[in-house]
Amino acid sequence: MKNSNRLIYTDNLEESLEEAASLFKNHIKFYTEIIEKDKKVIKTFNKDFKIEHAKEVLSKANL
């Protein structure tokens, strides 16, 4: 038996284990996608921060 939000235990252990494995796999996929998106955001932020920091250092050096 499948339920989109949680595991439904049945009399069939194999079916329950397969359902649990499927849910676990979906959770891993979901969180992996979030982590990958976060990595891109952090990379972009770091790049922008380095550029802004470099501009600031150069402007102070021209004093």
N, CA, C and O atoms as a MOPAC input file, in Angstrom:
PM7 MOZYME 1SCF
protein

 N      0.84200 1    -1.18700 1     0.00000 1
 C      0.00000 1     0.00000 1     0.00000 1
 C      0.87800 1     1.23900 1     0.00000 1
 O      1.91800 1     1.28300 1     0.65800 1
 N      0.45500 1     2.22000 1    -0.73100 1
 C      1.24000 1     3.43900 1    -0.78300 1
 C      0.44100 1     4.60600 1    -0.23100 1
 O     -0.77500 1     4.70000 1    -0.40000 1
 N      1.15500 1     5.47600 1     0.42400 1
 C      0.60100 1     6.71200 1     0.93400 1
 C      1.66500 1     7.76600 1     0.68400 1
 O      2.83400 1     7.53700 1     0.99300 1
 N      1.29500 1     8.90500 1     0.13800 1
 C      2.30400 1     9.88500 1    -0.26100 1
 C      3.04400 1    10.48900 1     0.92300 1
 O      4.16300 1    10.97300 1     0.75100 1
 N      2.46800 1    10.47900 1     2.10900 1
 C      3.09700 1    11.15700 1     3.23700 1
 C      3.80500 1    10.24500 1     4.23100 1
 O      4.78400 1    10.65200 1     4.85500 1
 N      3.32300 1     9.02900 1     4.38000 1
 C      3.96400 1     8.15600 1     5.36000 1
 C      3.74500 1     6.68700 1     5.01700 1
 O      2.90900 1     6.32000 1     4.19100 1
 N      4.52000 1     5.89700 1     5.67800 1
 C      4.48000 1     4.46300 1     5.45300 1
 C      3.22700 1     3.85800 1     6.08700 1
 O      2.87000 1     4.18100 1     7.22000 1
 N      2.58500 1     2.99700 1     5.35400 1
 C      1.45600 1     2.24900 1     5.89600 1
 C      1.94700 1     0.81800 1     6.10100 1
 O      2.35600 1     0.15400 1     5.14900 1
 N      1.90500 1     0.35400 1     7.32800 1
 C      2.35000 1    -1.00100 1     7.62400 1
 C      1.28400 1    -1.98800 1     7.20400 1
 O      0.09000 1    -1.76400 1     7.40800 1
 N      1.72400 1    -3.06800 1     6.62200 1
 C      0.79600 1    -4.10100 1     6.16600 1
 C      1.21400 1    -5.42200 1     6.79900 1
 O      2.21500 1    -5.49300 1     7.51400 1
 N      0.45000 1    -6.44800 1     6.53400 1
 C      0.80800 1    -7.78300 1     7.01300 1
 C      1.98100 1    -8.33700 1     6.21200 1
 O      2.61500 1    -9.30900 1     6.62300 1
 N      2.26300 1    -7.73000 1     5.09000 1
 C      3.32500 1    -8.20500 1     4.21100 1
 C      4.60700 1    -7.41400 1     4.50900 1
 O      4.73500 1    -6.24900 1     4.13300 1
 N      5.54500 1    -8.07100 1     5.18800 1
 C      6.79200 1    -7.41500 1     5.58300 1
 C      7.56800 1    -6.92300 1     4.37200 1
 O      8.10700 1    -5.81600 1     4.38800 1
 N      7.63200 1    -7.72900 1     3.32900 1
 C      8.38600 1    -7.34300 1     2.13600 1
 C      7.80800 1    -6.06600 1     1.52200 1
 O      8.55000 1    -5.16700 1     1.12700 1
 N      6.48400 1    -5.99800 1     1.44900 1
 C      5.83300 1    -4.81100 1     0.89100 1
 C      6.12800 1    -3.58200 1     1.75900 1
 O      6.38300 1    -2.49800 1     1.23500 1
 N      6.09200 1    -3.74900 1     3.06300 1
 C      6.38700 1    -2.64700 1     3.97500 1
 C      7.82500 1    -2.16800 1     3.81500 1
 O      8.08800 1    -0.96500 1     3.80800 1
 N      8.75200 1    -3.10900 1     3.68600 1
 C     10.16100 1    -2.74400 1     3.51700 1
 C     10.39700 1    -2.03800 1     2.18600 1
 O     11.16100 1    -1.07500 1     2.11300 1
 N      9.74000 1    -2.52000 1     1.13900 1
 C      9.87300 1    -1.86700 1    -0.16500 1
 C      9.32700 1    -0.44300 1    -0.10800 1
 O      9.92100 1     0.47300 1    -0.67700 1
 N      8.21200 1    -0.25600 1     0.56800 1
 C      7.61700 1     1.07700 1     0.70600 1
 C      8.54200 1     1.98600 1     1.51000 1
 O      8.73600 1     3.14900 1     1.15400 1
 N      9.11200 1     1.46000 1     2.59000 1
 C     10.03700 1     2.24600 1     3.40800 1
 C     11.26800 1     2.63800 1     2.58800 1
 O     11.73100 1     3.77600 1     2.67100 1
 N     11.78600 1     1.72200 1     1.81400 1
 C     12.96100 1     2.00400 1     0.97900 1
 C     12.62800 1     3.07400 1    -0.06100 1
 O     13.44200 1     3.95700 1    -0.33100 1
 N     11.45300 1     2.99500 1    -0.63300 1
 C     11.03000 1     3.96800 1    -1.62900 1
 C     10.90400 1     5.36300 1    -1.01500 1
 O     11.34600 1     6.34900 1    -1.60300 1
 N     10.30200 1     5.43500 1     0.16100 1
 C     10.16400 1     6.72700 1     0.83400 1
 C     11.52900 1     7.30400 1     1.19700 1
 O     11.77000 1     8.50000 1     1.03300 1
 N     12.41300 1     6.45300 1     1.68800 1
 C     13.76000 1     6.88500 1     2.05900 1
 C     14.50200 1     7.41400 1     0.83700 1
 O     15.17000 1     8.44600 1     0.90500 1
 N     14.38000 1     6.70100 1    -0.27900 1
 C     15.03000 1     7.12400 1    -1.52500 1
 C     14.50000 1     8.48800 1    -1.97300 1
 O     15.27100 1     9.33900 1    -2.41600 1
 N     13.18900 1     8.69400 1    -1.85700 1
 C     12.59000 1     9.97500 1    -2.23900 1
 C     13.07900 1    11.10900 1    -1.34200 1
 O     13.32200 1    12.21700 1    -1.81800 1
 N     13.22400 1    10.83500 1    -0.03700 1
 C     13.73300 1    11.84800 1     0.88600 1
 C     15.17600 1    12.21400 1     0.53900 1
 O     15.54400 1    13.38800 1     0.54400 1
 N     15.97500 1    11.21400 1     0.24200 1
 C     17.37200 1    11.46900 1    -0.12500 1
 C     17.43500 1    12.33000 1    -1.38400 1
 O     18.21000 1    13.28400 1    -1.45100 1
 N     16.62600 1    11.99600 1    -2.36800 1
 C     16.60000 1    12.76900 1    -3.61800 1
 C     16.18500 1    14.21300 1    -3.34200 1
 O     16.80300 1    15.14400 1    -3.85700 1
 N     15.15700 1    14.40200 1    -2.54300 1
 C     14.65100 1    15.72600 1    -2.21100 1
 C     15.73100 1    16.57100 1    -1.53400 1
 O     15.97900 1    17.70700 1    -1.93700 1
 N     16.37100 1    16.01400 1    -0.50700 1
 C     17.38200 1    16.78700 1     0.22000 1
 C     18.65100 1    16.98300 1    -0.59200 1
 O     19.33700 1    17.99100 1    -0.42300 1
 N     18.97400 1    16.05200 1    -1.45800 1
 C     20.13400 1    16.21700 1    -2.34100 1
 C     19.90400 1    17.39100 1    -3.28300 1
 O     20.81900 1    18.17600 1    -3.52900 1
 N     18.68900 1    17.51900 1    -3.81300 1
 C     18.36200 1    18.64400 1    -4.69400 1
 C     18.47700 1    19.96800 1    -3.94000 1
 O     18.98500 1    20.94600 1    -4.48700 1
 N     18.01500 1    20.00800 1    -2.70200 1
 C     18.11700 1    21.22900 1    -1.89600 1
 C     19.58300 1    21.58900 1    -1.65900 1
 O     19.96800 1    22.75200 1    -1.78300 1
 N     20.39100 1    20.60200 1    -1.32200 1
 C     21.81600 1    20.84000 1    -1.07000 1
 C     22.49700 1    21.37400 1    -2.32000 1
 O     23.30100 1    22.30300 1    -2.23900 1
 N     22.18400 1    20.79800 1    -3.47200 1
 C     22.79300 1    21.26300 1    -4.72300 1
 C     22.39500 1    22.71700 1    -5.02000 1
 O     23.22400 1    23.51100 1    -5.46500 1
 N     21.13700 1    23.05700 1    -4.77400 1
 C     20.69200 1    24.44300 1    -4.98400 1
 C     21.42000 1    25.37200 1    -4.01600 1
 O     21.85500 1    26.45500 1    -4.40800 1
 N     21.55500 1    24.96000 1    -2.76000 1
 C     22.26300 1    25.77100 1    -1.76700 1
 C     23.71500 1    25.97800 1    -2.15900 1
 O     24.25500 1    27.07200 1    -1.99200 1
 N     24.35200 1    24.93300 1    -2.68100 1
 C     25.74800 1    25.06700 1    -3.11500 1
 C     25.88300 1    26.13200 1    -4.19400 1
 O     26.82800 1    26.92100 1    -4.18200 1
 N     24.92500 1    26.15200 1    -5.13600 1
 C     24.96600 1    27.15300 1    -6.21300 1
 C     24.79100 1    28.56100 1    -5.64700 1
 O     25.47600 1    29.49400 1    -6.06700 1
 N     23.87800 1    28.71100 1    -4.69800 1
 C     23.64400 1    30.02500 1    -4.08700 1
 C     24.89100 1    30.48000 1    -3.33700 1
 O     25.30300 1    31.63400 1    -3.45800 1
 N     25.49000 1    29.58000 1    -2.56400 1
 C     26.69400 1    29.91700 1    -1.80400 1
 C     27.83600 1    30.27200 1    -2.74500 1
 O     28.56500 1    31.23300 1    -2.49900 1
 N     27.99700 1    29.51200 1    -3.81200 1
 C     29.06000 1    29.77900 1    -4.77900 1
 C     28.87400 1    31.16600 1    -5.40000 1
 O     29.83400 1    31.92600 1    -5.52500 1
 N     27.65800 1    31.48800 1    -5.78300 1
 C     27.36400 1    32.79400 1    -6.36300 1
 C     27.61600 1    33.90000 1    -5.34700 1
 O     28.20900 1    34.92600 1    -5.67900 1
 N     27.16700 1    33.69600 1    -4.10200 1
 C     27.38700 1    34.69500 1    -3.06100 1
 C     28.87700 1    34.91400 1    -2.83200 1
 O     29.33000 1    36.05600 1    -2.75500 1
 N     29.63800 1    33.84000 1    -2.72200 1
 C     31.07900 1    33.95800 1    -2.50300 1
 C     31.75300 1    34.70100 1    -3.64800 1
 O     32.63400 1    35.53000 1    -3.42200 1
 N     31.34300 1    34.40700 1    -4.86700 1
 C     31.92000 1    35.07500 1    -6.03300 1
 C     31.61400 1    36.56900 1    -5.98000 1
 O     32.50700 1    37.39600 1    -6.16000 1
 N     30.35400 1    36.91000 1    -5.73400 1
 C     29.95700 1    38.31700 1    -5.65600 1
 C     30.65900 1    39.01600 1    -4.50100 1
 O     31.09300 1    40.16100 1    -4.63800 1
 N     30.77400 1    38.33900 1    -3.36900 1
 C     31.44100 1    38.92300 1    -2.21000 1
 C     32.90700 1    39.19900 1    -2.51600 1
 O     33.42500 1    40.25700 1    -2.15800 1
 N     33.57400 1    38.26600 1    -3.16700 1
 C     34.98600 1    38.45800 1    -3.51300 1
 C     35.16100 1    39.63800 1    -4.46100 1
 O     36.10500 1    40.41600 1    -4.31900 1
 N     34.26400 1    39.77400 1    -5.41900 1
 C     34.33900 1    40.89100 1    -6.36100 1
 C     34.15600 1    42.21500 1    -5.62100 1
 O     34.91700 1    43.16000 1    -5.82900 1
 N     33.14000 1    42.27800 1    -4.75400 1
 C     32.88800 1    43.51000 1    -4.00400 1
 C     34.05200 1    43.82400 1    -3.06800 1
 O     34.44100 1    44.98300 1    -2.92800 1
 N     34.60200 1    42.80600 1    -2.43500 1
 C     35.73700 1    42.99300 1    -1.53300 1
 C     36.95000 1    43.51200 1    -2.31600 1
 O     37.65100 1    44.41400 1    -1.85800 1
 N     37.18500 1    42.95000 1    -3.46900 1
 C     38.30900 1    43.38700 1    -4.30600 1
 C     38.12900 1    44.84600 1    -4.72500 1
 O     39.09200 1    45.61300 1    -4.71900 1
 N     36.90700 1    45.23400 1    -5.08600 1
 C     36.63900 1    46.62500 1    -5.46200 1
 C     36.92400 1    47.56300 1    -4.29100 1
 O     37.50800 1    48.63400 1    -4.45900 1
 N     36.49800 1    47.13800 1    -3.10400 1
 C     36.70900 1    47.95200 1    -1.90400 1
 C     38.19800 1    48.11400 1    -1.61100 1
 O     38.65300 1    49.21700 1    -1.30900 1
 N     38.94500 1    47.04100 1    -1.69600 1
 C     40.38800 1    47.08900 1    -1.44500 1
 C     41.07200 1    47.98900 1    -2.47100 1
 O     41.93400 1    48.79400 1    -2.11800 1
 N     40.69200 1    47.85500 1    -3.73200 1
 C     41.29400 1    48.69000 1    -4.77400 1
 C     40.96400 1    50.16900 1    -4.58000 1
 O     41.81200 1    51.03500 1    -4.79400 1
 N     39.73500 1    50.44900 1    -4.17700 1
 C     39.36500 1    51.85700 1    -3.97500 1
 C     40.13800 1    52.45700 1    -2.80700 1
 O     40.51300 1    53.62800 1    -2.86500 1
 N     40.38800 1    51.69100 1    -1.75300 1
 C     41.17500 1    52.17100 1    -0.61700 1
 C     42.64600 1    52.33300 1    -1.00600 1
 O     43.32900 1    53.22600 1    -0.50400 1
 N     43.11700 1    51.49100 1    -1.87800 1
 C     44.51700 1    51.55500 1    -2.30500 1
 C     44.77800 1    52.80700 1    -3.14000 1
 O     45.91400 1    53.27600 1    -3.20800 1
 N     43.75700 1    53.34500 1    -3.76400 1
 C     43.91900 1    54.54200 1    -4.59400 1
 C     43.90600 1    55.82600 1    -3.78500 1
 O     44.00700 1    56.91200 1    -4.35600 1
 N     43.78400 1    55.72700 1    -2.47800 1
 C     43.77800 1    56.93600 1    -1.63600 1
 C     45.06800 1    57.60000 1    -1.76900 1
 O     45.29400 1    58.64000 1    -1.15100 1

